[in-house]
Amino acid sequence: MREHGVRGTTTRAVARRAGVAEGSIYNHFTNRSELIVSAFELATREIRAHAHALDQLVGAHTVTQNLTTLMEAVIEFFEEIFPIVGAILGDTQLRSWFTEGSVSGPEGQDITPMTGAAELSKYLEAEHQEGRIPAQESWQVCAGMLIGTCLHYVYLKMLSPHGMAGLTGGTDLSTRAYVRTAIQALLIPNEQ
């Protein structure tokens, strides 16, 4: 899917890559959409594990360090998954599987974009309770803004003729510089 997009990922191409007969795919998946959803679940495992581990970081390092590491991983994830998500958004059947909560992880939990936002929200609130970041009106919205910042970074990097230079106008166009600037603007203006 990363190489050929979702449309170019036919069951024939998957079978050829896997070294199996095309018909054997249907022993594991009822249709192509189910195969795509399964691939999406696999592709999101690492970033979901990263989000679930946030609670172990409360009080450790600095909040900026923790969020920088997370947001760099989210940006890397979005860069990898962007071609697949675009196809999911454009396919009503695939999109409905996600919006109806029909996509589950290996432990049976729903996989939705809210998973990461919920974990990040809990982390931010816990850091606030530790006195490490100021209060926010809504931790959920704050988490959504941080994740949205990552998505916007990838969007501009992939589709803008000026890339990140068009947004930041600065000389340091690294992912890390962008993420740190976003964290300081949204949460921690004076942390060293």
Solvent accessible surface area in square Angstrom, and as a share of the most:
residue,aa,sasa,rsa
1,M,44,0.19
2,R,141,0.51
3,E,118,0.53
4,H,120,0.54
5,G,24,0.23
6,V,7,0.04
7,R,225,0.82
8,G,36,0.35
9,T,11,0.07
10,T,62,0.36
11,T,14,0.08
12,R,154,0.56
13,A,28,0.22
14,V,37,0.22
15,A,4,0.03
16,R,167,0.61
17,R,172,0.63
18,A,66,0.51
19,G,68,0.65
20,V,72,0.42
21,A,73,0.56
22,E,63,0.28
23,G,52,0.50
24,S,36,0.23
25,I,13,0.06
26,Y,107,0.41
27,N,119,0.61
28,H,140,0.63
29,F,46,0.19
30,T,106,0.62
31,N,54,0.28
32,R,73,0.27
33,S,12,0.08
34,E,52,0.23
35,L,20,0.10
36,I,1,0.00
37,V,12,0.07
38,S,34,0.22
39,A,29,0.23
40,F,23,0.09
41,E,15,0.07
42,L,101,0.50
43,A,23,0.18
44,T,6,0.03
45,R,103,0.38
46,E,146,0.65
47,I,27,0.14
48,R,19,0.07
49,A,60,0.47
50,H,59,0.26
51,A,6,0.04
52,H,85,0.38
53,A,39,0.30
54,L,2,0.01
55,D,99,0.51
56,Q,143,0.64
57,L,51,0.25
58,V,43,0.25
59,G,40,0.38
60,A,36,0.28
61,H,127,0.57
62,T,44,0.26
63,V,1,0.01
64,T,6,0.03
65,Q,84,0.37
66,N,6,0.03
67,L,0,0.00
68,T,1,0.01
69,T,72,0.42
70,L,6,0.03
71,M,2,0.01
72,E,44,0.20
73,A,28,0.22
74,V,12,0.07
75,I,4,0.02
76,E,118,0.53
77,F,32,0.13
78,F,30,0.13
79,E,52,0.23
80,E,66,0.29
81,I,2,0.01
82,F,47,0.19
83,P,55,0.35
84,I,7,0.04
85,V,46,0.26
86,G,44,0.42
87,A,29,0.22
88,I,10,0.05
89,L,105,0.52
90,G,67,0.64
91,D,49,0.25
92,T,96,0.56
93,Q,86,0.38
94,L,1,0.01
95,R,91,0.33
96,S,37,0.24
97,W,52,0.18
98,F,24,0.10
99,T,107,0.62
100,E,127,0.57
101,G,27,0.26
102,S,65,0.42
103,V,2,0.01
104,S,54,0.35
105,G,8,0.08
106,P,79,0.50
107,E,140,0.63
108,G,53,0.51
109,Q,60,0.26
110,D,79,0.41
111,I,6,0.03
112,T,42,0.25
113,P,119,0.75
114,M,112,0.50
115,T,25,0.14
116,G,24,0.23
117,A,8,0.06
118,A,29,0.23
119,E,34,0.15
120,L,2,0.01
121,S,9,0.06
122,K,127,0.54
123,Y,2,0.01
124,L,0,0.00
125,E,73,0.33
126,A,29,0.22
127,E,0,0.00
128,H,62,0.28
129,Q,134,0.60
130,E,106,0.48
131,G,65,0.63
132,R,70,0.26
133,I,7,0.04
134,P,73,0.46
135,A,69,0.54
136,Q,58,0.26
137,E,178,0.80
138,S,41,0.26
139,W,33,0.12
140,Q,90,0.40
141,V,91,0.52
142,C,7,0.04
143,A,0,0.00
144,G,36,0.34
145,M,95,0.42
146,L,0,0.00
147,I,39,0.20
148,G,32,0.30
149,T,23,0.13
150,C,0,0.00
151,L,76,0.38
152,H,77,0.34
153,Y,7,0.03
154,V,0,0.00
155,Y,106,0.40
156,L,30,0.15
157,K,104,0.44
158,M,89,0.40
159,L,115,0.57
160,S,30,0.19
161,P,127,0.80
162,H,130,0.58
163,G,16,0.16
164,M,13,0.06
165,A,42,0.33
166,G,57,0.55
167,L,83,0.41
168,T,60,0.35
169,G,68,0.65
170,G,40,0.38
171,T,142,0.83
172,D,86,0.44
173,L,77,0.38
174,S,50,0.32
175,T,36,0.21
176,R,116,0.42
177,A,24,0.19
178,Y,22,0.08
179,V,0,0.00
180,R,78,0.29
181,T,88,0.51
182,A,13,0.10
183,I,0,0.00
184,Q,71,0.32
185,A,85,0.66
186,L,51,0.25
187,L,2,0.01
188,I,11,0.06
189,P,94,0.59
190,N,123,0.63
191,E,44,0.20
192,Q,197,0.88
